Amino acid sequence: MTNNYVGKRIKRTEDPRLIRGLAHYVDDISLPNTLHVAFVRSIYAHAKINSIDTSAALAAPGVVAVYTGKDVADKIGPVPCAGALPDLKVPDHRVLAKDKVYFVGHPVVAIVAKDRYAARDAVDLVMVDYEDLPVVTDVEAAAAGGPVIHDGFSDNIAYRLTSGEGDIDAAFAAAERTVKQRVLHKRLAPIAMEPRGVLARYFPGEEELTIWSSTQIPHLMRTQVALMIGIPENKLRVITPEVGGGFGSKLNVYSEEALLGWISMQLGKPVKWIETRRENIQATIHGRGQVGDIEVAFKNDGTVLGLRYSVFADMGAYHQLLTPAIPTLTGLMLSGAYKIPAIQMNITACFTNKMATDAYRGAGRPEATYVVERVFDLVAAELGMDPAEVRRKNFPAPSEFPFHTATGLDYDSGDYETALNKAQQIIDYAALREEQKKARAEGRLIGIGVSTYVEICALGPSQAMPAGGWESATVRIEPTGKVTVLTGASPHGQGQETSFAQIAADELGVNINDVTVIHGDTGVVQYGIGTFGSRATAVGGTAVYVAIQKLKEKAHKIATHMLQADATRVSFEGGKYSLQAAAAAAATGTSEPVVPVAEAPAAALPEPQTEGKTSLTIQDIALAAHIAKELPPDTEPGLSATYFFEPKNFTFPFGTHICVVEVDRDTGDIKFLRYVAVDDCGKVINPLLVDGQVHGGIVQSIGQAMYEEVVYDEQGQLITGTLMDYAVPRASHIPNFELDRTETPSPVNPLGVKGVGEAGTIGATPAIVGAIVDALAPFGVKHLDMPVKPEDVWRIISRG
Amino acid sequence: MKKAINLNVNGVSHTDEVEPRMLLVHYLRDVLELTGTHVGCETSLCGACTVMLDGQAVKSCTVFAIQADGASVTTIEGLAKNGELHPVQEGFWEKHGLQCGYCTPGMIVSAAQLLDRNADPSREEICHGLEGNLCRCTGYQHIIEAVQYAAAKKAGQP
């Protein structure tokens, strides 16, 4: 093993194609005679479909076919939900609405035309006769009764679940104080910059279907779509070319993916659908959507005894792949970075006439972290303690790991106080509090927010996952010595082509430019799970690492044979198998060829020259393994290894974020003064990429804390349907980030890595909201609901 | 009814007959097969489709191809010269100014124009100059550093 790449700020190998505009996303792939699909989508949140007249659309120029829900109901199976909870209600979710529509954006009719303009024109020619039905948009109202959305269900409650350990009643009985707070986690739109898109091409002769889709899970998608449209799984190939962001929104199987595949099979031509941004906000999953009530029991010294969180979780109209599972992740992480002896989570998950919620960056864990961190701020405010000190008081010590929580988890490793200390030191916390005091005396409103988060990553052990939590890798060295890595963890911006190549190059002692990482093609890559839940490096990277160890075992055996040595006397260093000193001296003394070659090889491949050699490169071994003339007995030709890595536990990255804001008294405008983040994601493969993940995550937190909110009105109309109304942070909205790290390796995998993809989105939101609340503390403010807007702040200040 | 248009795109002259309603971005992508320019929102809010039209950065998703008749267009594919990356492209690579890469072509074109107008922009001026371009992955910090790198590079600093 060499150490040329791992741990270094290596520039990404994927970038040259991306910065020159030469990469290929789904819409960049053109096939001859491609037909284009556009959808008629429901303009009502809840309505009965009395009739659909498609005749004018069918007669329109360029239109090839039109499909309604009735046309496909018995042809295409339901959109899958992988949630497995007791007594879970699962509505029958068809790819096109049949008798009723359940949310604005619900696909009703698919139009197929010769170009995208013709398809879009024909959408306006379809006449759908809708009959209004009562609309349910408020999640608490949905739980309380009233109109039932889905026929066949007695109410709108998808499931109820209580979880947690410890004696919660005893905790509250023993409490010296308690605090209650309602918290809202608004619906958010993931807004991957590349909307979803599907291209499907059926080959009638071969009876094979290829689907290009902008997805995070090509293999899982293949399995599910094959089942939905009834094609054998091994006749369906899914390719994810460049994927322009996902954030969980493409960790799903969508109606359009199955429908496009099926249409291509009907028409025998390629068909393409590229989501518009309006469709993206209407009909790609949303995140969050919880209304919760916190109750915390604590002592006068700040020791927290118990936490109860009762939540109404907004599922939307249907379950997408993981919809019902998301609130359960909130329940798992309610202990945060603290020793809380008793925790209880009560979930009431309800159907509403809105798009489904599902995994959006953090997926249930930002909700938990926000709740827990708000709790510690509330406790601090109640006791007049410093929020950092209340947190410090409740940390488990590093010696207490693996640390068992009252939510049933065992945290792998952690040193929360060191991260907090480091962040406080960087920002000079004591001086900052003094400065704040002085500023307040002058009438300036400065606030400091602290978040000492922990998150759950590397999802995950298969026992805890609906469809396998492992990841796969194949590593092979080609006859010319080039290294090919096939990973099941198909990325969408994370940079696995670089980070996995770093692992491979170091482990094999080769140049990183000789390593190619291939992903996102089920026709080429062995079955895999995908990139989500901050799992790619911890699970997928480990699979690469272990596959290489397997490959090297074989290479070692071949090297030993070729060097005519005892296995124990051959060592691997810097990409070479070498005889150790004593053995080398003996070897140079002999002039006998290692392996006599009787005949010239038929192919024009060069012969490995081993005669008199004391060392062989791994490339020499690869060539010899493929030529297969001088392999040890009972050795398979070729040099490749596959490994499916099953993690024994999750990993638990953590850190401290400190945010400083100043609020403008006259306008309510919120300005960042400082932002310090000390994150611990275990061992770091590429610090450059880790910084990028942290920055991006924090900015999505800024979005949630200050700007973003999917709004439906009481009729279920989507008010924030374009980027004009849904406010995504821009460059001028961000502070200058000051990042640092601590490094506590994970014992769960041999790389010691934990994961970092969601850290910023999980850790930052409470620090930002905490800072704004702190700035407004002189006005008696203890809590604010996200997104905190200048208008809200201005109203508080104006009230005095 | 189709109209004939003539454009110079990345230094190459093109004459084509297009529908009057065809968007410039679709002309570039579907007719000229220059797919580096992306569509992210169709409402000129995200900036993924930004190209240079007669030296001005514009959102090509809200310009008709016929409006560009007679004009000179530079797309992301036209920024590198003789195999040499544009300083902004180089900055994005050096400073990890991209993750998924979807916003990147528009972001780079906007940044290139920003530096054409202001060779030594402050952080605030960079942020202001990129207001019309959304990125959901990077959190912008590395993009700002990429533009600073390019400014230094253009000024001949190492």
Interface residues (C-beta under 8 A of the other chain):
Chain A: K11 R12 E14 D15 P16 L18 I19 R20 G21 L22 A23 H24 Y25 D27 D28 S30 Y117 I191 A192 M193 E194 P195 E242 V243 G244 G245 F247 I274 T276 R277 R278 H492 G493 Q494 G495 L688 L689 D691 G692 V694 H695 G696 G697 I698 V699 Q700 T722 L723 M724 V728 P729 R730 A731 S732 I734 N736 F737 G760
Chain B: E19 R21 M22 R29 D30 E33 L34 T35 G36 T37 H38 V39 G40 C41 E42 T43 L45 C46 A48 T75 I76 E77 L79 A80 L85 Q89 F92 W93 E94 H96 L98 Q99 C100 G101 Y102 C103 T104 P105 I108 R123 E124 I126 C127 H128 L130 E131 N133 L134 C135 R136 C137 T138 G139 Y140 Q141 H142 I143 I144
